[in-house]
Amino acid sequence: MKMNKWVESSLLQFPLRVGLGGIFCLAAYTKLGDVQSFAEAIKGFQVVDVENYEHLIVFGAFTMPWVEMIAGVLLILGLWTRAGAAIVSLMLVLFMAALMHVIFDDSISADCSCFGDVKIGGCSSKVGWCQVIRDLVMLVPAVYLVWRGGGVFALDALLSRKTAPLKAQTPDAQFVSEQVDEGGFRG
């Protein structure tokens, strides 16, 4: 059973964590470099009324890249892996909903600024099905990581071993404490 954990961690969990985390860190980095352009891209999606809710666009333009960066770093490190993967999953679902909003509304023509000027997955800058499929492909490993966790190469695994209770680490400790409680242990 232990060998299966090592194989799963080596072949699936570690590469998926680092790859997905790296993609989200790259996306965040490109947006943080030009927040104004990212705010304009959000405005172009016309998900919220710009006149009444411009503050939401500004808030999203400043917070979304940081959430992406933090979630990406958590995935790369394998720290709070399930939480980081859950945040990434939620963001991907929201991104796909926004993309489909643009696709199905013929009056909207928007550019996707998912990765700034960097082309990932061969998608053009115009919003289309390519971006939805790309996000769906990224959603699969994110959901897998929520389900299975970060694996043995994650900081989560290291920290859980260090903080395990003493009784769980040494089976003789329970025997000794039972003998002392019963008055039967005489050294």
Number of C-alpha atoms within 10 A of each C-alpha: 5 8 8 9 13 15 13 15 21 15 11 16 25 22 14 22 30 19 17 22 27 18 18 24 24 20 21 24 17 18 25 20 12 12 17 14 15 26 20 16 19 23 19 17 19 16 14 14 11 14 7 8 10 14 11 16 20 17 11 17 23 17 14 16 23 17 19 24 22 18 26 29 21 22 33 25 18 27 20 18 27 22 16 27 29 20 18 25 23 15 17 20 15 13 17 19 14 17 23 16 15 21 19 10 10 8 8 14 15 20 18 21 21 20 19 22 11 14 12 14 11 10 17 13 17 14 21 19 14 15 23 21 14 16 20 17 12 18 21 12 20 27 17 19 25 18 12 13 26 29 23 19 15 22 19 18 16 14 11 10 11 9 9 10 10 10 12 10 12 10 10 11 13 13 13 14 13 13 13 13 10 9 9 10 12 6 5
